[in-house]
Amino acid sequence: MNDTKTKPLSAPAPEIISDALATDAFISQLLHDFKNQLGGVKLYAAVLKKSLASDSLDVSEGIAICEKIIQQIDVLTARTKEATQSIKASVVRNA
């Protein structure tokens, strides 16, 4: 028979709850932004595909569409980096 007594669980400190809620809100906003950016990337890719398929694409148009796609990917990359840094900082604060 085990005589070890277990401690009752205590509620987390208010600042930890606050940080967790802020992190959740940040992640929700980030995912919303990603969804919007990915919609734009998909749209530009669809335009590029349609133009290539119909052989009606001018080279400068194709380059402009590719630049828009790259630009949106760059935004997603930057936001991912920001999110990663923010989440790491939050984890360190709560450690």
Phi, psi and omega in degrees: 000138184267121181267005182289126178269140177264143178281143175291148179289137177255155179291144178294155180298147182305323181293330177290318178298316180299315178297320180295317179295319178296319178295317178300316179296318179298314181295320178299316179295318180299315180295323177298314179297319178300314181302315179296315180296318180294327175299319177294317178300316180298318179299310179298320179295321179295319177297316179298314180299313181297317180294320178293321182293324181271000179057031181250017185269123172281144183303316181294326175295315179299319178295318179298318179295316178299321178297321178295319178297313180299319179300315180291324176295320177300320178297314179298320179297315180296318180292325176296318179297315178300315182297316180300315179296319181295317180293319177299319179296321179294320179296318179296318178300322185272357182283000000 
